[in-house]
Amino acid sequence: MSGSVIQPLSTRFHVLGPGSVGSLFAYYFHRHGVPFTLFQRKAAPLPLSGKDSDNDIDNTNIPARNDVRSSYPPTTLKYMDLTSLTTQSVGPQPIDGIDWEPLYPIIEKELFRHDPVYNELSRSPIHHLLVTTKTYQTVDAISKIRHRLRPWTTIVLMQNGMGVQEEICRSLGWTTEEERPNFVQGIISHGAQKMNDSIVHTGRGHVWLSPLSEVDLPTATEGARRKWKSVPLLQNQELLKKDPKGSPYPQVIRPSPAVLTAPYPPAKTVPFAMPFTDTPFTSFYNAPSTADELKNLRKRSFYETLTALQRLSTDMDLHIIMPDHLLALQLSKLVVNACVNPVATLLESTNGGLLDPSENAHPAVKDLLKESHHILSQSDEYQALDETLRQEFLTLDALTKTTEKILRATRQNRCSTLQDYMRGSRQCEIDYMNGYLIKMVERNMAPGTSVEKVAPLNRRVTERIKEKFAAPRSSKL
């Protein structure tokens, strides 16, 4: 295949979840000229009166909050780089003119049912979707824009835990290759915090991306088990090739221009003032007439997504890797999160508080590591990996070293689960961390055994975390 690079033709990313990670990507999209749109679920309230202390603008005559204009989110995002204490302090770098769309149905559709602009917007397709919501919010959020997703859409999942893709496909009824979009899984280790209209970059890390491996979703048949394969979702071996330089993390090769020839299906113009209805989305677009056309569209969207993301490779230390390498990194992060997050949350401790004077992990973390490693070693996911990857990432020693390294590097930070608790959330991601390990046990459990026997610690901390989130909060929080 030719090594020439094709320029993306339709690279606008829609970002679902404009929190810390979504806003960090927004900044780098802006920096590298990748068009993006933020979905806004909530709008920042405007001051009722007086002057804004930051910009000295007179807000005395701003309309009441129930005015439609007061629902508009800010169109400027400020980026602050605090990743190095040795770097001289620099002022915020503003991103002006941010494009945003409401996450349906926060706009009252009856109010806009005769608005041609809204009708066009509500039916326009999304080709590239970056999902950075909390795992437990994902299905609900995607369901609100499902009518804008097509089989050639590429969805990039950038979240904690595992099992989200399967939950999305099952919940939204995507059961065949022709129905479900492309999926790319991401892992990010950058530190970032969102504060009002500012994104603060607190720590440099990595971003790993890969097309998700083919997964046979569990059926209703008793005893059905997931089968993992190291085969790209698109079933095209020419899409992926090992890095000739010998890097342990192979890069996805770029396509030649001849590969991507089919244009996206054209839109059928929505008549002026046509009322909004729940008419199927396909009625407003010419669907591909053959399986080959759909296959080419899926391949094109996939390449445009990865080619656009590769523009961020230097600034975000972003690497596109093979599916089996991504799975090994996912499993490693899953175990680390499952051992750190519940202990830190139950103790209400910073990450550094889980280290003893000799910089070793807290005994509770070590006990969870031992149990979680045993669960992992019996799983289908683990068995699907090459022995080299298991030794590099998933031995008990490797997992312990990774956990302690992360605790030392983030000693001042609070884990995401504790942050959710302190913000007053009633939901958390424990079902996608320790809960996923428990699901592994249930899938592979031998006759005569039980979750209580194989995973007592993981089950106990899962229950205690849920109890803690359900209980009344202390006033000090």
N, C-alpha and C positions, 0 to 999 in steps of 0.2 A: 504494500500500500504506500502511496506517495506520502512524503513527510510534510507536504505543504499545509499551510494553516488556512482554514476557512474562517472568515470573519462572521461572528454571530449576526443573524438577520433580525431576530425578534427576541432580544435578551432581557426585556423588562421583567424584573422579579417582583412578585407580590410577596410581601413579608407578613406572615400571620403570627402575631405576637411581638409587638414593638417594645418589648422590655429591654433588659440589659444586653442580651445576646443579639436580638433583632436589631437594636439600635447600633450596636457595634458594627454589624454587617452593613447597616445603612450608611455609616460613615465611610467605610472602605469602598462600598459601591459608588458613593459620590466621588471619592478620591480618584477612582479608576474609570469613571465615566460609564458605569453600568446603570441604566435607568432602573428605578425602583419605585414601588408604591407601598405605603404602609397601610395595613388594615387597622382601623381604630375602633375598639369596642367601647371605650369611654372617652369622653371629651374633657379636657382640662377646663375647670370653671374660670370665668373671667372675673376680675375684681368688680365689685358693685359700684364703688365710687372712689373718689380721691385720685391720687397720682401713684403710678407704678414706680416704686423706688428704684427699679433697675434701669428703666429707660426714660423716666421722667415724662411719660406721656399722660396727658390729662384724660382720666377715665370717668370724669364726673357724669358725662352724658351717655355712658355705655348703657345699652338697653338691659332690661331685666333678664335674669337667667333663663326664663322660659322663651325668650326670643330665639328664633332659629339660629341667628348668628352666634349666640353664646355656646352652641354645641360644637363649633368648629375647633378642632385641636390645633395646637401651635404648628406653624409651618417652618419653624427654625429649630434645628438641633445643634447643641454645642458639644464639641468633643474636647475632653481634657486627658492628656497623657500623663499618668502618674506611675508609669511602669518602672521607672528608675529613680531612686532617691539621689543619685549622683548627677542627674540631669538638671540643668538650670530650669527654674520654674518658667513655664510658658503659659500665655493666656489661652482661653478657650478658642477653639477653631470653629466658627459657625458654619452650618450647612443651611442655606436659605432656600426657600421655595420648595419645601418637601411636598411631594405628591401623596395624597392620602385618599382612602375611600372608606365609607362606613361599612362595618361588618353587619350585613343584613341579618336581622331586620331592625336594627336600632333606629333607622329612618322609618317613619310611618309611611308605608307604601301607598296607603289611600290618599295621602297628601300629595303624592307625586305621580299618581297613576296616569295622568295625562301629560306628563312632562317627557318629551322625546329624548332629552339628554339622559334622564334617569333610566328610561326604558332601554336605551342603547347600553348604558353602563351596566345595568343589572344583567345583561345577557352577553356581554363581551367575554371572550374566552381568557382563561389564565393559562399561559404556556409554561411558566416557571414559578413554582411556589416554594418559598423557604418557610418552614414551620419551626418556630422557636417558642411555642407556648409550653406551659407545663404539660406533662404527659396526660394527666387526668382531665385536661381541658381540650385535648386535641380533637377527639371525635366530634364533640359538640361544635367546636369552632369550624372544622372542615365541613360539617353538615350544612352550615349556613352559606357556604359558597359552592356546594356540590354541583349546582346547576351550571357553574362556570368552568368546571373541570371536565376534560375530555380524555380519551384513551391515549392521546399524545402529550398530555401534560406531564411534566417531570416534577415530582414532589421531593424536596430535600428535607429530611427530618434531622434536626439538630437539637437533640434532647437527651436528658438523662434516662437511664433504665433501658429495658428491652421489652419487646412484645407489642410496640405501638403499631407497626405496619400491619400485623395480623389483626389487631383490634379494629383498625380503620377499615380494612377490606371486609371483615366480617360484619361490622356494623352498617356499612354503607352498601352492602350487597354486591361488592366487586368480587365475583367468584371465578372469572376466567381471565386469561391474558388479554382478550380483546376488550374487556370492560375496564380493567383497572389501569391507572396511569403508571408511568415509570416511577420507581422509587430509588432514591439515593439516600444512604445513611451517613450522617456526619457525627464526629466526636470533636468537641472543642474543649481546650483546657485554658483558654485565656480568662483572666479575671476582669470583670466589668460590673459596674453598678449604675443603675439608672436613677437619677434624681431630678424630678420635674422634667425640664426640657434639656437636661444635660446627660451625656453619657461619659462616665469616668472610667478610663482604661487603667485598671489597678495592677495588672500582671500579665506579662507576655507568656504565651503558650503556643500550642499547635492546633491545627485543624486537620483532621483526617477524613477523607471522603471516599466512598465506594458505592457502586450500584449494589443494592441488596441482593443477596443470593436467592435463588429460587427456593421457595418454601411451599411444601404441600400443607395447606392449612388443615388443622385437625377437623375431622368430621364428627358427626353425632354418634358414629359407631363406637361402641365400648372398646376401649383399649387402643384406639387409633393413635398413632404416634407420628410426630413431625419428622420428615426426612429432609436433611440438610444436604445441599449440593454446592460445590464450588463452581457454579455456572452462572454467568451474568444473566440478569433478568431478561435482557433482550435476545438471548440465545444466539449471539453472534461472536464467535471466538476472535474475529479480527478486530473487535472493539478494544481488546485489552492485550497488552504485550509487555513482557518484562523489560525493565530498563536495561539497555545494553551496557550501561556503566557499572552494572553489578550492584546497584542500590538494593538494600533489603526491602524497600518499599517501591515496587514498580509503578511507573507513571502510566496513565492512560494515554495512548497515542492520539494524535490529532487526525481528523479525517481529511481526505483529499476533497476538493470542491466537487468532484464527480459523484461522491457518495450521496450528497444531499441535493437532490434535484426537485423533489416534489414540494410545491408551495403549500402553505396551510390553506385549508378550505376557506373560500371567501364567505363573508357574512352576507346574509340576505337583509337588505335594508328594512329597518323597522319603520312602518308608516308613521307619519307625523301624528302626534297626539294619540297614538294607540294605547289603550289602557293596559296597565300591567296585569298579567295573568300568570298562572302557573303552567302555561303552555310548555311542553317539553323543550329543552334547550336545543335539541337537534333540529327542530323546525326552523331555527334561525341561522343554521349553518349547513352547508353542503357536506354531508358526511363522505368519507372516502368510499369509493365504489368497489374496491377490491382489497383483499387481505394484504397484498404487496404494498398498496398505497398506504395503508394504515401502518404497516411495518416501517416504511420509509419515514413517515411522519414521526413515529415514536423514536426512531434513530436520530432524526434531525433534532427534535426537542432535547433528547438526551445529550447530544454533542454540544448544542448551543448552551445548555446549562453548565456543563463541565468546562467548556472553553471560557465562558464568562467568569466562572469562579476561579479559574487559573490565573486571571488577572490579579487576584488578591494573594497569589502564592508567596511573594516576597514579604509583604507587609504583615501577613497573618501566619506565616510559616505553614502554608496550606499545601497538603500533599494528597494526590488522588492515588489510591492504592487498590490492590486486588481484593476481591470479596473475602477470601479466607483470612487475609491479614487484618482486614477491618473487623471480622468476627472475633479474632483473638484479642484485639484491643478493646472491643465492646465487652467481652467477657471479663477482661482484667478490670476495666472501669466499673462494671457491674458489681464485682466482688468488693472492690475498694469502697464504693458508695454504700454497699449493704453493710459494711463493717464500721464505717466511720459515721455515717449520717444518723443512724438510730442511737448510737452511744452518745455522740455529741449532743443530740437533741434531748435525750433523757437526762443528761447531766447539765444541760444548758451551758455548754462549754465551747470555747473557741477550739479550733483544730489543734492549736499548740497545747491546750490543756489535756489532750489525749496522749501526750508524751511524758515519760518519766524523766528524772534527771539525767539518765544516760541516753536520752533521745530514742528510747524504744517505745513501742506502742503500748497503750493501756491494756491491762490484762483482759478486759472484756472484748477489746478489739481483736486481740490475739486468739481468744477462744472462738469468736465468730469467724475469723480467718480460717482456722482449722476446719470447722464444720462446713463452711462455704466451699472450701477447696475440695473437700470430700464429695459434696453434692455435685460440684462442677465436673469432677473427674469421671462421674458416672453418666453424664448427660450426652444426648445425641450431638449437641453442638460441639462439645469437646472431642468426641470421637471422630467428627468430620474433619478435624484439623490435622495438618501434618505434624509429625513428632517434633520437628525443629521449632515450629511456632509454639507448641505446648511448652517446650523446655525454655524458650525465651521469655514467655509472658505468664505462664499459668501454673508453674510449680509453686508449692507453698512458700519456698524461699523467695521466688521472684515476686509473688504477690505481697509478701511481708515487706520486702525492700521497697516496692512501689508505694505501698501504703505509708510507710514511715517517711519516705522521701517527700510525699505530698504533704503530710502533716508538718514536716519541718519547713517546707517552702511556703505553706499557707497558715503558719502558726497564728497569725493575727485575725484570720478570717473565721466567719461562722459558716457552717455548711448550709446548703440550700434548704434542707428540711427545717433546720432551726430558724432560718430567716423567715420561712413561711409561717412557722409557729409564732414568731415574735410580731409578725404583721397581722396576726389575728385570723389567719386562714383556718378554715375547718377541714380543708382537704390537703393531702400531701401525696408525694410520689412513692410511698413505701411499697405499694402493690407492684410497682414496676422495678423495684430493687430486691428487697428481701422476699417480696411476694412472688417475683419471677423465679427465684431460687426454689421456693416452695413448689411452684408449678413444675419445675424440673423433677423434683422428687416424686410428685404425683404421676408424672408421665412414665417414669422409669422404676416405679416402686415394685419390688418383688412381692409375691404372695406371702402373707403373714407379717409384713412390716407395715409401718404407719409413718405419717409425717412426724408425729410426736417422737418416734424412735430415731428417725434419720435426721430430722432438722428441728430439734427442740429449741435451740437458741434463736434461730431465725423466726420460728413461729412465735416465740415469746416476745421478742422485740417488736414484731409486726403488730401484735395485739396491744402491747403497751403504748406504742406510738399512736395508734388509732384512739386509744382511750385518752391519751394526753391531749390530742387535738380536739376531742369531743368535750373535754372538761372545761369548766369556766376558767378564764385566764386571770392570772394575778394582775393586780393594778399596776405593779412595777413594770410590766411588759407593755 
